[in-house]
């Protein structure tokens, strides 16, 4: 039950009507779909409502803007971008499945998106009770704190060594400059 809440509760899709001008400026850095249309397709609003992934649904009315001709000869035309990739045409007829497989990045829900250690973690804990998972999270958070403390100690050692060496070199430079002054005065 809580898994379903998380899946639905954390997803936030956005609906944006694009204006004339640079599509890149209006869409930069956002995962999403752009719908180019002359006649508004029936499936679009339902797709926005039913989508559980964090993405932006952009649309542009081709009756109002000339940019549509640059993208396609057939409309409605749908393109997508994920992780700032170049906009590519959607070629899949099952849009809900396409959106899930393309945009769902959370490993727990979309295993092909897992890297090796995420998949190992998922397999090790997916059948465990909540308390075991919470304890594992707590242990990992403590491990992160230890890593950060170790790095902080290492950073301090490097800084102390750097300052010591800088001071040593500065003293040698001052002695060399003082010697040059004496030798110049002798000339």
MARMAR-288150 format. One record per residue (C-alpha): residue number from 1; residue in one letter; x, y, z. Coordinates in nm, 2 decimals, padded with zeros to 4 digits. Layout:
# MARMAR-288150
+-----+------+--------+--------+--------+
!  nr ! rest !     xx !     yy !     zz !
+-----+------+--------+--------+--------+
! NUM !    A !      X !      Y !      Z !
...
+-----+------+--------+--------+--------+
# end
This chain:
# MARMAR-288150
+-----+------+--------+--------+--------+
!  nr ! rest !     xx !     yy !     zz !
+-----+------+--------+--------+--------+
!   1 !    X !  00.00 !  00.00 !  00.00 !
!   2 !    X !  00.27 !  00.25 !  00.10 !
!   3 !    X !  00.46 !  00.16 ! -00.22 !
!   4 !    X !  00.16 !  00.27 ! -00.43 !
!   5 !    X !  00.14 !  00.59 ! -00.23 !
!   6 !    X !  00.51 !  00.66 ! -00.30 !
!   7 !    X !  00.47 !  00.59 ! -00.67 !
!   8 !    X !  00.17 !  00.82 ! -00.70 !
!   9 !    X !  00.26 !  01.07 ! -00.43 !
!  10 !    X !  00.61 !  01.16 ! -00.55 !
!  11 !    X !  00.54 !  01.20 ! -00.92 !
!  12 !    X !  00.48 !  01.55 ! -01.04 !
!  13 !    X !  00.41 !  01.61 ! -01.41 !
!  14 !    X !  00.37 !  01.96 ! -01.55 !
!  15 !    X !  00.17 !  02.08 ! -01.84 !
!  16 !    X !  00.32 !  02.37 ! -02.04 !
!  17 !    X !  00.19 !  02.54 ! -02.35 !
!  18 !    X !  00.48 !  02.66 ! -02.55 !
!  19 !    X !  00.50 !  03.00 ! -02.72 !
!  20 !    X !  00.67 !  03.13 ! -03.03 !
!  21 !    X !  01.04 !  03.14 ! -02.99 !
!  22 !    X !  01.32 !  02.91 ! -02.89 !
!  23 !    X !  01.20 !  02.56 ! -02.80 !
!  24 !    X !  01.54 !  02.50 ! -02.64 !
!  25 !    X !  01.51 !  02.80 ! -02.40 !
!  26 !    X !  01.15 !  02.69 ! -02.31 !
!  27 !    X !  01.23 !  02.33 ! -02.25 !
!  28 !    X !  01.60 !  02.32 ! -02.15 !
!  29 !    X !  01.68 !  02.08 ! -01.87 !
!  30 !    X !  01.34 !  01.92 ! -01.85 !
!  31 !    X !  01.25 !  01.56 ! -01.93 !
!  32 !    X !  00.94 !  01.55 ! -02.13 !
!  33 !    X !  00.73 !  01.53 ! -02.44 !
!  34 !    X !  00.64 !  01.79 ! -02.69 !
!  35 !    X !  00.31 !  01.76 ! -02.88 !
!  36 !    X !  00.28 !  01.95 ! -03.21 !
!  37 !    X ! -00.08 !  01.95 ! -03.32 !
!  38 !    X ! -00.34 !  02.12 ! -03.55 !
!  39 !    X ! -00.63 !  01.93 ! -03.39 !
!  40 !    X ! -00.60 !  01.85 ! -03.02 !
!  41 !    X ! -00.57 !  01.47 ! -02.98 !
!  42 !    X ! -00.81 !  01.30 ! -02.74 !
!  43 !    X ! -00.54 !  01.09 ! -02.57 !
!  44 !    X ! -00.32 !  01.39 ! -02.46 !
!  45 !    X ! -00.51 !  01.51 ! -02.15 !
!  46 !    X ! -00.56 !  01.15 ! -02.02 !
!  47 !    X ! -00.19 !  01.09 ! -02.07 !
!  48 !    X ! -00.10 !  01.39 ! -01.86 !
!  49 !    X ! -00.35 !  01.29 ! -01.59 !
!  50 !    X ! -00.24 !  00.93 ! -01.58 !
!  51 !    X !  00.14 !  00.97 ! -01.60 !
!  52 !    X !  00.32 !  00.88 ! -01.28 !
!  53 !    X !  00.67 !  01.00 ! -01.38 !
!  54 !    X !  00.83 !  01.33 ! -01.32 !
!  55 !    X !  00.82 !  01.49 ! -01.66 !
!  56 !    X !  00.68 !  01.79 ! -01.84 !
!  57 !    X !  00.42 !  01.77 ! -02.11 !
!  58 !    X !  00.48 !  02.05 ! -02.36 !
!  59 !    X !  00.25 !  02.14 ! -02.64 !
!  60 !    X !  00.24 !  02.38 ! -02.93 !
!  61 !    X ! -00.06 !  02.47 ! -03.14 !
!  62 !    X !  00.05 !  02.45 ! -03.50 !
!  63 !    X ! -00.23 !  02.68 ! -03.61 !
!  64 !    X ! -00.07 !  02.96 ! -03.42 !
!  65 !    X !  00.31 !  02.90 ! -03.48 !
!  66 !    X !  00.51 !  02.82 ! -03.79 !
!  67 !    X !  00.77 !  02.61 ! -03.61 !
!  68 !    X !  00.57 !  02.29 ! -03.66 !
!  69 !    X !  00.67 !  02.25 ! -04.02 !
!  70 !    X !  01.04 !  02.21 ! -03.91 !
!  71 !    X !  00.94 !  01.90 ! -03.70 !
!  72 !    X !  00.71 !  01.69 ! -03.92 !
!  73 !    X !  00.46 !  01.67 ! -04.21 !
!  74 !    X !  00.21 !  01.46 ! -04.01 !
!  75 !    X !  00.03 !  01.58 ! -03.70 !
!  76 !    X ! -00.02 !  01.53 ! -03.42 !
!  77 !    X !  00.36 !  01.48 ! -03.38 !
!  78 !    X !  00.52 !  01.38 ! -03.06 !
!  79 !    X !  00.89 !  01.41 ! -02.96 !
!  80 !    X !  01.06 !  01.33 ! -02.63 !
!  81 !    X !  01.38 !  01.42 ! -02.45 !
!  82 !    X !  01.53 !  01.26 ! -02.14 !
!  83 !    X !  01.84 !  01.38 ! -01.95 !
!  84 !    X !  01.88 !  01.68 ! -02.19 !
!  85 !    X !  01.91 !  01.46 ! -02.50 !
!  86 !    X !  01.82 !  01.59 ! -02.84 !
!  87 !    X !  01.44 !  01.58 ! -02.91 !
!  88 !    X !  01.36 !  01.25 ! -03.08 !
!  89 !    X !  01.03 !  01.13 ! -03.24 !
!  90 !    X !  00.81 !  00.90 ! -03.03 !
!  91 !    X !  00.77 !  00.58 ! -03.24 !
!  92 !    X !  00.58 !  00.37 ! -02.99 !
!  93 !    X !  00.20 !  00.33 ! -03.01 !
!  94 !    X !  00.17 !  00.24 ! -02.65 !
!  95 !    X !  00.25 !  00.58 ! -02.50 !
!  96 !    X !  00.19 !  00.49 ! -02.13 !
!  97 !    X !  00.44 !  00.20 ! -02.16 !
!  98 !    X !  00.68 !  00.42 ! -02.36 !
!  99 !    X !  00.67 !  00.69 ! -02.09 !
! 100 !    X !  00.72 !  00.44 ! -01.81 !
! 101 !    X !  01.01 !  00.27 ! -01.98 !
! 102 !    X !  01.18 !  00.59 ! -02.09 !
! 103 !    X !  01.12 !  00.83 ! -01.80 !
! 104 !    X !  01.09 !  00.61 ! -01.49 !
! 105 !    X !  01.44 !  00.63 ! -01.35 !
! 106 !    X !  01.38 !  00.48 ! -01.01 !
! 107 !    X !  01.54 !  00.14 ! -01.00 !
! 108 !    X !  01.27 ! -00.01 ! -00.77 !
! 109 !    X !  01.00 !  00.05 ! -01.03 !
! 110 !    X !  01.20 !  00.00 ! -01.35 !
! 111 !    X !  01.48 ! -00.26 ! -01.31 !
! 112 !    X !  01.64 ! -00.19 ! -01.65 !
! 113 !    X !  01.74 !  00.15 ! -01.51 !
! 114 !    X !  01.93 ! -00.01 ! -01.22 !
! 115 !    X !  02.30 !  00.00 ! -01.21 !
! 116 !    X !  02.48 ! -00.31 ! -01.08 !
! 117 !    X !  02.50 ! -00.21 ! -00.71 !
! 118 !    X !  02.14 ! -00.08 ! -00.71 !
! 119 !    X !  02.02 ! -00.41 ! -00.85 !
! 120 !    X !  02.22 ! -00.60 ! -00.59 !
! 121 !    X !  02.07 ! -00.38 ! -00.31 !
! 122 !    X !  01.72 ! -00.43 ! -00.45 !
! 123 !    X !  01.76 ! -00.81 ! -00.47 !
! 124 !    X !  01.91 ! -00.82 ! -00.12 !
! 125 !    X !  01.63 ! -00.62 !  00.05 !
! 126 !    X !  01.31 ! -00.65 ! -00.16 !
! 127 !    X !  01.17 ! -00.93 !  00.05 !
! 128 !    X !  01.29 ! -00.79 !  00.38 !
! 129 !    X !  01.05 ! -00.63 !  00.64 !
! 130 !    X !  01.04 ! -00.25 !  00.68 !
! 131 !    X !  01.24 ! -00.25 !  01.00 !
! 132 !    X !  01.53 ! -00.43 !  00.83 !
! 133 !    X !  01.53 ! -00.18 !  00.54 !
! 134 !    X !  01.51 !  00.11 !  00.79 !
! 135 !    X !  01.81 ! -00.03 !  00.98 !
! 136 !    X !  02.01 ! -00.07 !  00.66 !
! 137 !    X !  01.93 !  00.29 !  00.57 !
! 138 !    X !  02.05 !  00.40 !  00.91 !
! 139 !    X !  02.37 !  00.19 !  00.88 !
! 140 !    X !  02.44 !  00.34 !  00.53 !
! 141 !    X !  02.38 !  00.69 !  00.66 !
! 142 !    X !  02.63 !  00.63 !  00.94 !
! 143 !    X !  02.88 !  00.49 !  00.68 !
! 144 !    X !  02.84 !  00.81 !  00.47 !
! 145 !    X !  02.91 !  01.02 !  00.78 !
! 146 !    X !  03.22 !  00.81 !  00.84 !
! 147 !    X !  03.33 !  00.86 !  00.48 !
! 148 !    X !  03.28 !  01.23 !  00.51 !
! 149 !    X !  03.47 !  01.25 !  00.84 !
! 150 !    X !  03.76 !  01.05 !  00.69 !
! 151 !    X !  03.76 !  01.28 !  00.39 !
! 152 !    X !  03.75 !  01.59 !  00.62 !
! 153 !    X !  04.05 !  01.45 !  00.82 !
! 154 !    X !  04.24 !  01.38 !  00.49 !
! 155 !    X !  04.16 !  01.74 !  00.37 !
! 156 !    X !  04.29 !  01.89 !  00.69 !
! 157 !    X !  04.61 !  01.69 !  00.67 !
! 158 !    X !  04.66 !  01.80 !  00.31 !
! 159 !    X !  04.59 !  02.16 !  00.41 !
! 160 !    X !  04.83 !  02.15 !  00.70 !
! 161 !    X !  05.10 !  01.99 !  00.48 !
! 162 !    X !  05.03 !  02.26 !  00.21 !
! 163 !    X !  05.06 !  02.54 !  00.46 !
! 164 !    X !  05.38 !  02.40 !  00.61 !
! 165 !    X !  05.54 !  02.36 !  00.27 !
! 166 !    X !  05.42 !  02.70 !  00.16 !
! 167 !    X !  05.58 !  02.85 !  00.48 !
! 168 !    X !  05.90 !  02.67 !  00.42 !
! 169 !    X !  05.92 !  02.78 !  00.06 !
! 170 !    X !  05.83 !  03.14 !  00.16 !
! 171 !    X !  06.12 !  03.14 !  00.41 !
! 172 !    X !  06.36 !  03.02 !  00.15 !
! 173 !    X !  06.24 !  03.28 ! -00.10 !
! 174 !    X !  06.28 !  03.56 !  00.16 !
! 175 !    X !  06.63 !  03.44 !  00.24 !
! 176 !    X !  06.72 !  03.43 ! -00.14 !
! 177 !    X !  06.57 !  03.78 ! -00.19 !
! 178 !    X !  06.77 !  03.91 !  00.11 !
! 179 !    X !  07.08 !  03.76 ! -00.03 !
! 180 !    X !  07.02 !  03.92 ! -00.37 !
! 181 !    X !  06.98 !  04.26 ! -00.20 !
! 182 !    X !  07.31 !  04.22 ! -00.02 !
! 183 !    X !  07.48 !  04.11 ! -00.34 !
! 184 !    X !  07.33 !  04.40 ! -00.53 !
! 185 !    X !  07.46 !  04.64 ! -00.27 !
! 186 !    X !  07.81 !  04.49 ! -00.30 !
! 187 !    X !  07.80 !  04.56 ! -00.67 !
+-----+------+--------+--------+--------+
# end
